[in-house]
Amino acid sequence: MVMQSVAWAQGIGGGGASSSSGTLLSLIPFALIFVIFYFLLILPQQKRAKQQKALLEALKKGDKVITGSGIWGTVTNLGKETVTLQIADSAKIRIQREHISRLRADDEDKDKDS
C-alpha cells in the first residue's frame, strides 16, 4: 500500500520543470518529420503545379502537345477551358485544358522504329 502511494505521488507532480522540457523534447521528432515531408513531398508538388499552370497559360495555336492519356496532337483552337487538337489530317478532338501534359519537341515527331 505504501509503494502505491509513493508511485502515485511521483507520477503526478514529481517531475516539476523537467516534465515540461520532456514534453517539448518529445515534440521535436514530429517537427522534424513535418520538415522532411515538406521538402520531399509538398515543395516539389507545388513546383510542378506552377510549371503546369504556366504551360497551360502559354499554349497557343500550332503548339504540338501530348495529353495525359498519351494522345499526340497539334493545337488548332483554344477555349477558356477546352483545347481542340488535330490528331490526324481529318480528325479533331476537343479536350479539357488541364489534360495537356506537356509540349512535344520537334525531334519527337519522327518515330525511331521506322
CORKAPE-V125144 format. One record per helix or strand. SS is the DSSP state (~ for helix, > for strand). FROM is the first residue (numbers start at 1). TO is the last residue. Records with the same first field share a line. If there is no record, write none. Layout:
SS = FROM-TO + FROM-TO
//
This chain:
~ = 2-13 + 17-57 + 97-99 + 106-108
> = 64-67 + 72-78 + 82-88 + 91-96 + 100-103
//
